[in-house]
Amino acid sequence: MLRSFFLPFIQDNSHVQLLSILLFQTLVSLPLEKEEKALKTHVRQSLLPLFFHCHDENQHVAQVSQETLLCVAEFLKRRDLQKLVKNKKLWKFTECLLADDRSRAAEHLRRALQYLDSPQQSLREEAIRFIGMAGQHLRGKKEELQLICEGE
């Protein structure tokens, strides 16, 4: 069910994006304890798409994405990320995300590749910045980079 929330994040329709992000924010804000563990993986996967949409050309989508990113960071108990979002230091967000868990760099990079096809220049630019940063974390992992480049 949660996977279906991520797809609207990358659609062209900003109204669908906005509603999807708001619904996701509500879901993350109100989990029951037994659902919290199941949500954690999906919520962690939302970090990068939400970060990208903080740079959305539609200011409503950007603002709701930033508010939801704050909720997600709180849910994941990532005070470092919370602080960056609260202090509007989003430019440091991806550095912190990659530094925290280098093993997820390839996963994040795959997610970022989708944004290269975005009709919004701001989202494409953020994806390119992130891909460069993630690529540095994958130095020496030629096979992993090759699989990503081939889209597998």
Buried (B, 14 or more C-beta within 10 A) or exposed (E): EBEEBBEBBBEEEBEBBBEBBBEBBEBBEEBEEEEEEEBBEBBBBBBBBBBBBBBBEBEBBBBBBBBBBBBBBBBBEBEEBBEBBEEEEBEBBBEBBBEEEEEBBBBBBBBBBBBEEBEBEBBBBBBEBBBEBBBEBBEEBEEEBEEBEEEE
